[in-house]
Amino acid sequence: MPAIDDRAVPFDVLFDLVVRGPMPAVGRPPCPPPRHALSYAPLDEIARAMAMAGAEVSNIPGIAPGGAVQRKRTSSVL
C-alpha cells in the first residue's frame, strides 16, 4: 500500500502542496495539465512532489523509501 509520511515537511510547504496542489486521482482518470487545486493528478506525481519537499514516501514505483526520487538511467556511460 502506498504511504506518504509528511511529518518532516515544513508546515508552509505542506500547506501549499495540500491546499493549493491537485488532489490524487485514485479510481478516476487524472485531469490534463496544467493542474490546480480542484483538479486530479496521478498519485505518483503527487508523491514525487511530496518526496521533493522532504516527505518519506514508500511503496510507490520510482520513489525510493525515505523520499529520494529514483532517476532512470538513460545511458550505460556515466
N, C-alpha and C positions, 0 to 999 in steps of 0.2 A: 504494500500500500504506500503511495507517495506521502511523504511527510515534509513539512517546512516548519522549522523552529526559528522564529523570528525574534526571540528574546534578546539577541545580541545586536540587533539593528537599532540605531538611534531613533527615538520616537518621531522626530520630524521627518526623517527619511521614510520610515514605515508608514506614517500618515499619508505622505504623498503617494506612495505605491498603492496603498489600500483604498484610499478615498478618491484620489484623482486618476488612478490607473484603471485598466479594464478588469472585468470580472472573469474568472475561469470559465471556459466553455466546456463544461462537463455534461455529457449527454445531449449536446446540441452542437451544431456547426459554429465555428468561430466567425465573427464579423470580419469583413475585409478591412485592411489598413486604410487610412490611419485610424487607430483605436482611441477611444476616450473613456470617461468614467462609466458610461452607460452601455458600453459595448462589451462583447465577449472575445477573449483571446485564448489560444491554446494553452493548456496547463504548463507545458514545458517552457513557453515564452515567459509566463508569469514567474515560474520557479527560477528561471535564469536571472531575471531582474532582481528577485529576492536574494539569490546567491551572490550576485554582484554587490548588493547592498550590505552583505555580511551575514545573511541567514544561513543556517545549516539545513541543507536540502538532501534528502535521501530517497532512494528508490525511484528516481526519475532519470531515464536514459540521457546521457550527455552531460550530466552534472554529477561530479564525484561527491561522495559523502564528505561533509564538512564545508560545503559551499563552493568548492573550486569548480569552475566551468571547464570541462574537458574539451580540448580542441582536437579536431580530426586532423591527422597528419596527411598532407597532400603530396608529399614527396619523400622519397627514401633518402634524400641528401639533406643534411642539416644546414 
